[in-house]
């Protein structure tokens, strides 16, 4: 009975994490311009569909090389890994104490696509669709599972004397996407009109209500993102995780709104929204280890970080239309380090392990994403033409509009 309860909870969480992709899509199109809506939606749908297929063919067994029937080493037999139980003629319910092999695959597969989704927001409105698709294939298919194996797959970061700790992916998911995002933004350059005569020009999104809906959907989905990472339906630990997740999100939003109001003298809804997301990203590394008070502090600091990080990114002439770098990279780093400062694991040894993990992932993700994107830039180009950018990617890359004018023909 316990196995069934745990497995059902994990499947519910899988559905919630899947639902997050709608939140990412709404947030991204809401914070960008109408003329690029189809392009952004196409990328988001491509990421989740191809991401799942890649995870089935390669990623799952590459990320967890010592798990399941294909345990054959990091570069072992990982092709078509998820068909292994059927080859053996059994759906082994003893695969794990809390859930089945298939539930594990699907839950982890939902995480895999998120890293590329983060990059999609950062490069919105000026990156060619084909190079982005190629980048997604390599980054989701190889880079993410290799990076994930170092901790979640029992790799060297998990075998340190004081193991690196990342409960649900502040680094393994969010920073992995964030490091690639900053490389892509640097190699792409800013959108036309973003910086004029050395001054920052705001480029408003076309649908802030849709962006707000996206953030609320993401918050809901985080119940599955963090709650499912308990890997069981343990009532005490699951409840604590959901409480810390919610409190960090709330604190992040409130503090971001407060700080931005003091600095800029206006009640900025987009900063409020990104503060919520920053709090969520920040708590993700240690949601199961924190007290409610710890969670509020971590979320509040993340909310303040968002405001200053967005300002710094603008001053560095980096154009990130949705604030992905500030939210996922900067707050991902903060949340990872916070594990060594707050909660049950606080201590200098744990902090140093967290710092090591941040550094290792930074080097690996920066180098791999640079190699991929720089190669694409030199071989096929990664940026659309000036005309395409000004007229919109929807018309030039997709031949359709997101909001066509349905006027009746006059006779």
C-alpha positions in Angstrom: 0.0 0.0 0.0 2.9 2.4 0.8 4.5 1.7 -2.5 1.2 2.6 -4.3 0.7 5.8 -2.3 4.3 6.9 -3.0 4.0 6.1 -6.6 0.7 7.9 -7.1 2.2 11.0 -5.4 5.2 10.9 -7.7 2.9 10.7 -10.7 0.9 13.7 -9.5 4.2 15.6 -9.1 5.2 14.6 -12.6 2.0 16.1 -13.9 2.7 19.3 -12.0 6.2 19.6 -13.3 4.9 19.0 -16.8 2.4 21.8 -16.2 5.3 24.2 -15.5 6.1 24.2 -19.2 2.9 26.0 -19.8 3.9 28.5 -17.1 7.3 29.0 -18.8 5.6 29.6 -22.2 3.1 32.1 -20.8 5.8 34.0 -18.9 8.1 34.2 -21.9 5.5 35.3 -24.5 4.0 37.7 -22.0 7.3 39.5 -21.4 8.2 39.7 -25.1 6.6 41.4 -28.1 3.5 40.1 -30.0 5.4 39.7 -33.2 7.6 36.8 -31.8 4.9 34.8 -30.0 4.7 31.9 -32.4 8.4 31.6 -32.4 8.6 31.4 -28.6 5.7 28.9 -28.4 7.3 26.7 -31.1 10.6 26.6 -29.1 8.8 25.6 -25.9 6.9 22.8 -27.5 10.0 21.6 -29.3 11.9 21.5 -26.0 9.5 19.4 -24.1 8.8 16.9 -27.0 12.3 16.4 -28.1 13.6 16.6 -24.6 11.5 13.6 -23.5 12.6 11.6 -26.5 16.3 12.4 -25.9 15.9 11.5 -22.2 14.4 8.1 -23.2 17.0 7.3 -25.8 20.1 8.6 -24.0 19.7 10.9 -21.0 18.1 8.6 -18.4 20.7 5.9 -18.3 23.5 8.4 -18.9 22.4 10.4 -15.9 21.9 7.4 -13.7 24.5 4.9 -14.9 24.5 2.8 -11.7 20.7 2.4 -11.5 18.4 -0.2 -13.0 19.2 -3.1 -15.3 21.6 -1.3 -17.6 24.2 -0.4 -14.9 27.3 -0.5 -17.1 29.2 2.6 -16.3 29.0 6.3 -17.3 29.7 5.5 -21.0 28.1 2.1 -21.0 25.0 0.8 -22.7 22.6 3.6 -22.3 20.8 3.7 -25.7 17.2 2.7 -25.4 17.7 2.3 -21.6 14.0 2.6 -20.6 13.0 -0.5 -22.6 15.3 -2.7 -20.4 12.6 -3.9 -17.9 10.4 -5.0 -20.8 13.3 -7.0 -22.3 13.5 -8.8 -19.0 9.8 -9.5 -19.1 9.0 -7.7 -15.8 7.8 -4.4 -14.5 9.7 -4.7 -11.3 7.9 -2.9 -8.5 10.9 -3.3 -6.2 13.0 -1.1 -8.3 12.9 1.5 -5.6 11.4 1.7 -2.1 9.1 4.5 -3.1 8.2 4.3 -6.8 8.6 2.2 -10.0 11.2 2.4 -12.8 8.7 4.0 -15.2 7.6 6.7 -12.7 11.2 7.5 -12.0 12.0 8.0 -15.7 9.0 10.2 -16.4 9.6 12.4 -13.3 13.2 12.9 -14.1 12.5 13.4 -17.8 10.3 16.4 -17.0 13.3 18.1 -15.3 15.6 17.5 -18.3 13.9 20.0 -20.7 13.8 22.8 -18.2 17.5 23.8 -18.7 16.9 24.6 -22.4 13.6 26.4 -21.6 15.7 28.8 -19.5 17.9 29.5 -22.4 14.9 30.1 -24.7 13.8 33.0 -22.6 17.2 34.7 -22.5 17.7 34.5 -26.3 14.1 35.5 -27.2 13.3 37.7 -30.2 16.6 37.5 -32.1 18.0 33.9 -32.3 17.4 31.8 -35.4 15.2 28.8 -34.7 17.3 26.1 -36.3 20.5 26.8 -34.3 18.5 26.9 -31.2 17.0 23.5 -32.0 20.5 22.1 -32.6 21.7 23.6 -29.3 18.7 22.0 -27.5 19.5 18.6 -28.9 23.1 18.6 -27.7 22.5 20.4 -24.4 19.5 18.4 -23.2 20.7 15.1 -24.8 24.2 15.1 -23.5 25.3 18.1 -21.3 22.4 18.0 -18.8 22.5 14.3 -18.1 26.3 14.2 -17.7 26.2 17.1 -15.3 23.3 15.6 -13.4 25.1 12.3 -13.0 27.8 13.9 -10.9 25.3 14.4 -8.1 22.0 12.7 -8.7 23.6 9.8 -10.5 26.0 9.0 -7.6 29.0 10.7 -9.2 32.0 12.3 -7.7 30.2 15.3 -6.2 28.0 12.9 -4.3 31.0 10.9 -3.1 32.9 13.8 -1.4 33.6 13.5 2.3 30.9 16.1 2.7 28.7 15.5 -0.3 27.5 18.4 -2.4 23.8 18.8 -1.8 21.2 19.9 -4.3 17.7 18.7 -3.3 15.7 19.6 -6.4 18.1 21.4 -8.7 19.0 25.0 -7.9 22.3 24.2 -9.6 21.6 20.9 -11.4 18.6 22.4 -13.3 18.5 26.1 -12.9 22.1 27.1 -13.0 22.9 24.6 -15.7 20.4 26.5 -17.8 21.5 29.9 -16.5 25.2 29.4 -17.4 24.2 28.5 -21.0 21.9 31.5 -21.1 24.6 34.0 -20.2 26.9 32.5 -22.9 24.2 32.7 -25.5 23.3 36.2 -24.6 26.9 37.3 -24.9 27.4 35.7 -28.3 24.1 36.9 -29.7 24.2 40.5 -28.7 21.3 42.7 -27.6 18.0 43.3 -29.4 17.8 46.3 -31.7 16.8 49.3 -29.7 17.7 47.9 -26.3 20.7 50.1 -25.8 20.8 53.6 -27.4 23.6 56.1 -26.9 24.7 54.1 -23.9 21.3 54.3 -22.3 19.1 51.3 -21.4 15.8 51.4 -23.2 12.8 49.3 -21.9 11.2 47.0 -24.4 7.8 46.2 -22.8 6.2 42.8 -23.0 2.9 42.7 -24.9 0.8 40.7 -22.4 1.6 41.2 -18.7 -1.6 39.4 -17.5 -0.3 36.3 -19.4 3.1 36.7 -17.8 1.4 36.9 -14.4 -0.6 33.7 -15.1 2.7 32.1 -16.1 4.3 32.8 -12.8 1.3 31.5 -10.8 1.3 28.3 -12.9 5.1 28.0 -12.2 4.5 28.4 -8.5 1.8 25.7 -8.6 4.1 23.5 -10.6 6.9 23.9 -8.0 4.7 21.9 -5.6 5.6 19.0 -7.9 9.2 20.1 -8.6 10.2 20.3 -4.9 7.5 18.1 -3.4 8.2 15.2 -5.8 11.9 15.5 -5.1 11.2 14.0 -1.7 10.9 10.8 -3.8 8.1 9.5 -1.6 4.8 10.6 0.0 6.3 10.9 3.4 3.8 13.2 5.1 6.1 15.1 7.4 9.0 15.7 4.9 6.6 16.5 2.0 4.6 18.9 4.0 7.7 20.7 5.3 9.1 20.9 1.7 5.9 22.5 0.4 5.8 25.0 3.3 9.4 26.1 2.8 8.8 26.4 -1.0 5.7 28.6 -0.6 7.2 30.8 2.1 10.4 31.4 0.1 8.3 32.3 -3.0 6.2 34.7 -1.0 9.2 36.4 0.7 11.0 36.7 -2.6 8.1 38.5 -4.3 7.4 40.9 -1.4 11.1 41.9 -0.9 11.7 42.3 -4.7 8.7 44.6 -4.9 9.8 46.5 -1.9 13.4 47.0 -2.9 12.5 47.9 -6.5 9.9 50.4 -5.3 12.6 52.1 -3.1 15.1 52.2 -5.9 12.9 53.1 -8.8 9.9 54.8 -7.2 7.3 52.6 -9.0 5.4 49.5 -8.2 6.9 47.2 -10.8 4.8 44.1 -11.3 7.4 42.3 -13.4 10.0 42.7 -10.6 7.4 41.3 -8.2 6.9 38.3 -10.5 10.6 37.7 -10.9 11.0 38.0 -7.1 8.6 35.1 -6.6 10.5 33.0 -9.1 13.8 33.9 -7.5 12.5 32.8 -4.1 11.4 29.5 -5.7 14.8 28.9 -7.4 16.6 29.9 -4.2 14.9 27.4 -1.9 15.0 24.5 -4.4 18.5 23.3 -3.3 17.6 22.8 0.3 13.8 22.9 0.6 13.8 19.7 2.7 16.5 20.9 5.0 15.1 24.3 6.0 12.9 25.6 8.7 10.1 28.0 7.8 12.1 30.9 9.1 15.2 29.8 7.1 13.0 29.6 4.0 11.7 33.2 4.5 15.2 34.5 4.9 16.5 32.6 1.8 13.5 33.8 -0.3 13.9 37.4 1.0 17.5 37.5 0.1 16.8 36.0 -3.3 14.1 38.7 -3.9 16.6 41.5 -3.2 19.3 39.8 -5.3 16.9 39.8 -8.3 16.5 43.5 -8.3 20.3 44.2 -8.2 21.1 41.3 -10.6 18.6 42.6 -13.3 20.2 46.1 -12.9 23.7 44.7 -13.2 22.9 42.6 -16.3 21.5 45.8 -18.0 24.6 47.8 -17.0 26.8 45.1 -18.6 24.8 45.6 -21.8 23.5 42.0 -21.7 20.0 41.7 -23.0 17.8 39.2 -21.2 14.2 39.8 -22.1 12.7 37.7 -19.3 15.3 38.0 -16.5 16.3 34.4 -16.9 19.9 34.9 -15.9 19.0 36.8 -12.7 16.3 34.3 -11.7 17.8 31.0 -12.6 21.6 31.5 -12.5 22.1 34.1 -9.8 19.4 32.9 -7.5 20.4 29.3 -8.3 23.9 30.0 -7.0 22.5 31.7 -3.9 20.2 28.9 -3.1 23.0 26.3 -3.5 25.3 28.2 -1.2 22.5 28.8 1.3 22.4 25.1 2.0 25.8 25.5 3.8 24.5 28.5 5.7 21.0 27.6 6.8 19.1 24.5 7.8 20.2 21.0 9.0 23.4 20.9 6.8 24.8 24.3 7.8 28.5 24.4 8.4 31.8 25.4 6.9 32.5 21.9 5.3 29.1 21.9 3.7 29.5 25.5 2.5 32.8 24.6 0.9 31.3 21.5 -0.8 28.5 23.7 -2.1 31.0 26.3 -3.4 33.0 23.5 -5.1 29.8 22.3 -6.8 28.9 25.7 -8.1 32.4 26.1 -9.5 32.5 22.7 -11.2 29.1 23.3 -12.9 30.1 26.8 -13.9 33.3 25.6 -15.7 31.5 22.6 -17.4 28.4 24.5 -18.5 30.2 27.6 -19.6 32.7 25.7 -21.7 30.3 23.2 -23.3 27.6 25.8 -24.1 30.3 28.1 -25.5 31.7 25.4 -27.8 28.2 24.5 -29.0 26.9 28.1 -29.6 30.2 29.5 -30.9 30.4 26.6 -33.4 26.9 27.3 -34.5 27.6 31.0 -34.8 30.6 30.4 -37.1 29.1 27.7 -39.2 25.4 28.7 -39.8 24.9 31.9 -37.9 22.7 32.3 -34.8 21.1 35.7 -35.2 18.3 36.7 -37.5 18.7 39.5 -40.0 17.9 43.1 -39.0 14.8 43.0 -41.2 13.6 39.8 -39.7 14.1 41.1 -36.2 12.3 44.3 -36.8 9.3 42.7 -38.6 9.1 39.7 -36.2 10.2 36.1 -36.2 6.7 34.8 -36.5 6.3 36.2 -40.0 9.7 35.2 -41.3 10.4 31.9 -39.6 6.9 30.5 -39.2 4.7 32.4 -41.8 1.9 32.9 -39.3 0.6 35.3 -36.7 -0.3 34.5 -33.1 -3.2 37.0 -33.1 -4.5 37.3 -36.6 -7.2 39.9 -37.5 -10.4 38.0 -38.0 -12.3 40.7 -39.9 -15.1 39.7 -42.2 -14.5 40.3 -45.8 -16.6 43.1 -47.1 -18.5 42.6 -50.3 
